[in-house]
Amino acid sequence: MVLNTHPDFNQPQYKIIEGQIRECYGRVVYTHKTHEKCADTLILLNSRIKITQIILSAITTGGLIATITNIEGKIGAIISVLLSTLLLILNTYIKNYDLGEIAEKHRQAAREIWLIREKYLSLLTDIKMGQMPIEDIQTTRNKLLEDLHRVYTGAPSTNYKAYCEAREALKNLEEMTFSSEEIDQILPEDLRRI
């Protein structure tokens, strides 16, 4: 008499746990992409602010030189004061928020979430292959949840705009998917399907 040692993957508990892990995978994919989009947005904003600071400094300096040499008189002084005030506001904002540092924290969170995302994908693959007992699936799932909690605890908050950009990138621009032909193009010949 031969005992069947392989689990029965048609049992409801396997479909239930696979469904939960698929849901977790989807959330992790979105979170990863949202952190990437947050970082991109902050880097762009930081760059624009720095360029604006340089331009305002140059114009303010030009206005002060014009005032000193009495080329523009009061108009130059008024413009210089307004631009100087705007520059002060920008400098105060930058002093309180290091956008480059926050962007780097988003990038770090995205890097850590990427690994967890790939582990979820591997777990789903293992489940589909039908070789893992449910206890091993549960243990792996619980470990991934703990890893994800650790990353989320240290990660900066994301925002709705970045989430919308992530959704657009994932759903419409297909940033996470490849056709079989695209994959075959980057694989060595021996590993291609076509």
PyMOL commands that set and color helices and strands:
alter all, ss='L'
color gray80, all
select helices_A, chain A and resi 12-68+74-96+99-129+134-154+160-172+180-186+189-191
alter helices_A, ss='H'
color red, helices_A
deselect
rebuild
show_as cartoon
